[in-house]
């Protein structure tokens, strides 16, 4: 995974990169980047391993990450994404 979007990624809206910066600032332990095959991927560290969430758009990934981290008071959740 890389830390910056590659040029071929199409963004759904102008606020997505701002949302990504905000998420990264609030969750520096979560890696977000290129998942390969035109996907976005997040790697969330867990006490017993890691959770990987993959979505086709950055908007979808950030929405899911918001759900997962909100449920656990900002701490990464256990379980599949």
N, C-alpha and C positions, 0 to 999 in steps of 0.2 A: 504494500500500500504506500502511496505517496501522500504528502501533506497538502498538495495544491491540486486544483482541478486541471485536467489536461484540456487542450484546446477543443477536442472533439466533443466534450461534454456540452450538452445543450441545457441551459437553465430554464426552469418553468416560469420564473419571475425575477424581477430585479432585486428583490430582498433576500434571495437565497444565500448569497455569499455573506451578507450581513448576519443572517441567522446562523450560518456555519461559524463565523468568527465568534459570535456570542456563545454558542454552544461550547466551542473549544475553550473559551475563557472560563466558563463555569465548570467544565469537566476535562481538565488537562490530562487526565489518565486515560481517556477514551480516544483511540486512534480512529480518524475518519479519513477515507481516501478512496482511491481507485481500487475497485474490487475485481477488475478484469472483465472482459466480455461486455463492456459498456455499462457496468454497474457501479454503484457507490456501495462502500462497505464500512462498517464500524466494528471495531474490536474492543470489547468491554472486559477489562480484567476482573476476575472473580477470585475468591479465596481458593477455590479448587480447580481453577483453569481459566477459561474465558468464554464469553458469549460473542458470537459473530452474527451481525445483522446485515443483510444484503438487500438492496432495493435498486430498481432501475432508475429512479430519479432522486436527486438530492432532496427535493421537497418531501418525498415519501420517507426517505431515511430519517430526516430531521423530525418529521411527525412521529415516527415510531420511537426514535430516541427520546423525544419529549414524553411520550407515554411511559416508557420503561423507566426513565430516571425520575419522573414525577411521582410514581407509585411508591418509590422507596426514598423519599425525602432527599433526592439528589444523588443517592448512592446507586451504583449500578445494580440491576436486578439479576437474580439467578433465573436461569431457564432460557429456552429458545426464544428467538426474536422473529 
